[in-house]
Every structure is written in structure tokens, then in C-alpha cells.
């Protein structure tokens, strides 16, 4: 078997191609905003803030138990808040022990979780937006209902969704690019 | 030139590595559901069908001009229908002339377009769902409004969104994995 090692020239070329293959994986690990980075932790904190704001403003409103969409917003914001809080803790742990969270099962789990929570939050925000627009513009009933409160809870939910999107896209991108 | 074909053995090994390198690109091209494939065309036709159904059912309802969310559903379903129709035409062209649509600017354009239309359709469906649930469950006004019609238009919009999602994810995946 060792006797055939004389013409080793073509074999030398293969590692050069291998390094080219591994390069994108290293690049992906560096992007701020992915799990286990400072950017990722910042995103989670902002999400948590907006989720808590949407939850509190809607839960404080008089109308929320009587309208399904408002109750749903409260539920979706709580779920989003809990998810972002859990992921923020994981990010803090990863930053403290300097561990990367870039392995396939973890990133898949984060991508699926982010996909579900972001869809639920967006659905709740849209349902509430539909109803607040109905009350405010179409029926002109803002004198009876506290429109400002409902609208600000809806806006908070939209902002929460908007800050969850980058987390989701980073995870999905990282999953696809390996 | 033909005289040097005697010791062709080491040269034969390099293409094997090259094929290994190129394999993911070829694999991505083969996934059914991506632009320029039969699966992609089928997805576009289903999207178009649901968008047309949502548009027609909602536009035929008596309530649609008076409620913003219902008008928005009509607009979003038209946009989705036009987009899916245009992409279906492009898919048919690509299939007829046997061209692949896997280059970066085209896939980016499709991914962004799908992302926007799918978000708008989902937002419209959620807003209408919020209002139909308000009318049906919370206020019990289904005797006055044609709930079945509104609910079926909403369901069609949700199905339309659901069939747009795979197109979006295939394009985004294909973009990330090159």
C-alpha cells in the first residue's frame, strides 16, 4: 500500500480545496445577532422588553377579557416573553463560559422555536390591529373603548415581532449555510 | 495529445473531489418546490387558486367595503394572486426552455417577494380572523352578518399563506446554502 506513494502530487491539491470548504462555517460563527453572541443577547432583551410591555398594557385594559383577540395577544406576548427570557439566559451562559451555540440540533431548535413564537406574536398583533381599526376608523367607537391603550398594546406586539424576526432569520440562515 | 493518455490514473482522482465540492449546488437545484421545478409550479398554482378563492369570496360579501380589514384582505389576496401568477409564468418558461432559475439575484428577488406577499396575506388573514371571531364568539352577531362567507374567505387566505410559506423557505434556504 505504501509503495504507491511516489506520485503524491495530485493528493497535495485536495487539502487546499478542503480549506475553501470550511471557510463559510467559520464566517457564520462570527455574525453578531446569532445565539451566544452579544448582539443575540441584545436582541433577546429588546424582544423581552416589548413582550412585557404588550402584555402589561393589554392586561391592564378593561376590554381584554371580553374580546378573544385581546386575550390571545396577552397569551402570545407571555409565550414570547418566556421564550426570549429563556434564550437570553442561554446567551448569557454561553457568553460567560465562552461556548459557541453553533451546533445543528441547538440551532434547529432555536429556529423552530423562534419561527413558532414570532408567527404567534404576529398573528396576535394583526388580529388586534384588525379590531382596533374596526373600532376606531370603521365604527367610530373610540369614545366608549380605550383605543389608545389597545393601539399601544398592538404596536408593542408589532415591535416585539419585528425584533424576533432577525433572530429567526439568523438561525435559519445559519442552519441552511452549513 | 492522445499520446499522454497512458498514466491517466492520478488525474482521475481529482474530478471525484470536484464532484464532492459541487454536490450541494446540484442537490439544491434538484429539490422540487424551488423556482423552475414542477413542484414549484404546482405550489404557485395552488397559491393562485387559494388567493383567487379568498378574493372572490370576500369581494362577494356585503360587508367588505365597510370594514378596513376585509378590504385589506381583498387587496392582499389580489397582490398574492398577481405575484403567484407571474411566478407561475416564469416557472412554465423555465420548464419549457429547460433553464434553471438558480442564480443569486433571481433567488434573492423571489425570496424577498415571497417574504413580502406571504407576510401581507398572513396579516390580512389574521386581521379578518380577529374580526370574525369577535362577531361570532364575542358579540354573537352572526344573525346580522354573513359569518360563513367571512370565515371561508379568511380560511382561504390562511391556506394561501400556508402554501406560500414553502416557496419562501425554499428560496431563502437556497440563498443561504450557496
HADDOCK unambig.tbl for C-alpha pairs under 7 A between the chains (distance, minus, plus):
assign (segid A and resid 10 and name CA) (segid B and resid 10 and name CA) 6.44 0.50 0.50
assign (segid A and resid 66 and name CA) (segid B and resid 138 and name CA) 6.74 0.50 0.50
assign (segid A and resid 67 and name CA) (segid B and resid 134 and name CA) 6.43 0.50 0.50
assign (segid A and resid 67 and name CA) (segid B and resid 138 and name CA) 6.02 0.50 0.50
assign (segid A and resid 68 and name CA) (segid B and resid 134 and name CA) 6.75 0.50 0.50
assign (segid A and resid 68 and name CA) (segid B and resid 138 and name CA) 6.93 0.50 0.50
assign (segid A and resid 69 and name CA) (segid B and resid 130 and name CA) 5.61 0.50 0.50
assign (segid A and resid 123 and name CA) (segid B and resid 123 and name CA) 6.82 0.50 0.50
assign (segid A and resid 123 and name CA) (segid B and resid 126 and name CA) 5.47 0.50 0.50
assign (segid A and resid 126 and name CA) (segid B and resid 123 and name CA) 5.47 0.50 0.50
assign (segid A and resid 126 and name CA) (segid B and resid 126 and name CA) 5.53 0.50 0.50
assign (segid A and resid 126 and name CA) (segid B and resid 127 and name CA) 5.02 0.50 0.50
assign (segid A and resid 127 and name CA) (segid B and resid 126 and name CA) 5.03 0.50 0.50
assign (segid A and resid 127 and name CA) (segid B and resid 127 and name CA) 4.12 0.50 0.50
assign (segid A and resid 127 and name CA) (segid B and resid 129 and name CA) 6.61 0.50 0.50
assign (segid A and resid 127 and name CA) (segid B and resid 130 and name CA) 4.32 0.50 0.50
assign (segid A and resid 128 and name CA) (segid B and resid 130 and name CA) 6.71 0.50 0.50
assign (segid A and resid 129 and name CA) (segid B and resid 127 and name CA) 6.61 0.50 0.50
assign (segid A and resid 130 and name CA) (segid B and resid 69 and name CA) 5.61 0.50 0.50
assign (segid A and resid 130 and name CA) (segid B and resid 127 and name CA) 4.33 0.50 0.50
assign (segid A and resid 130 and name CA) (segid B and resid 128 and name CA) 6.71 0.50 0.50
assign (segid A and resid 130 and name CA) (segid B and resid 130 and name CA) 6.54 0.50 0.50
assign (segid A and resid 130 and name CA) (segid B and resid 131 and name CA) 6.57 0.50 0.50
assign (segid A and resid 131 and name CA) (segid B and resid 130 and name CA) 6.58 0.50 0.50
assign (segid A and resid 131 and name CA) (segid B and resid 131 and name CA) 5.93 0.50 0.50
assign (segid A and resid 134 and name CA) (segid B and resid 67 and name CA) 6.43 0.50 0.50
assign (segid A and resid 134 and name CA) (segid B and resid 68 and name CA) 6.76 0.50 0.50
assign (segid A and resid 138 and name CA) (segid B and resid 66 and name CA) 6.73 0.50 0.50
assign (segid A and resid 138 and name CA) (segid B and resid 67 and name CA) 6.02 0.50 0.50
assign (segid A and resid 138 and name CA) (segid B and resid 68 and name CA) 6.94 0.50 0.50
assign (segid A and resid 173 and name CA) (segid B and resid 176 and name CA) 5.46 0.50 0.50
assign (segid A and resid 176 and name CA) (segid B and resid 173 and name CA) 5.45 0.50 0.50
assign (segid A and resid 176 and name CA) (segid B and resid 176 and name CA) 5.59 0.50 0.50
assign (segid A and resid 176 and name CA) (segid B and resid 177 and name CA) 5.18 0.50 0.50
assign (segid A and resid 177 and name CA) (segid B and resid 176 and name CA) 5.18 0.50 0.50
assign (segid A and resid 177 and name CA) (segid B and resid 177 and name CA) 4.24 0.50 0.50
